[in-house]
Amino acid sequence: MKPTPQTTVREFVENFYCIERPIGEKQVYQLRDMVRVLKNFVGYELVLGELNENLASRWTAWLEDEGYARETCAGKQRILLAVWRYASDFGVVDERASDASGRFANPRR
């Protein structure tokens, strides 16, 4: 079974990323936490086809507004980028995550 654009980010992390990538227990926890926080932001289980730079930028701004430390925001960004790029390798996202600095543009500026 391959992921599709309708596969939720949670399903992709659990059934593909965590299984096929050489990661440890701590990374699995961080991935699951990123999925949880992303769900809190959008209010539902996000699907891979919805990943885009605008959403990622708004999520980053939201993390900062919610009081997450700058290092925590950066860590969650890196995790989202890694998952997004891996989903891109499967061809299930319309847009590939920015390969620049890993920092999304802040839409409020």
Helices and strands as residue ranges (DSSP letters): H 9-12, I 13-17, H 18-20, H 25-42, G 48-50, H 53-65, H 70-89
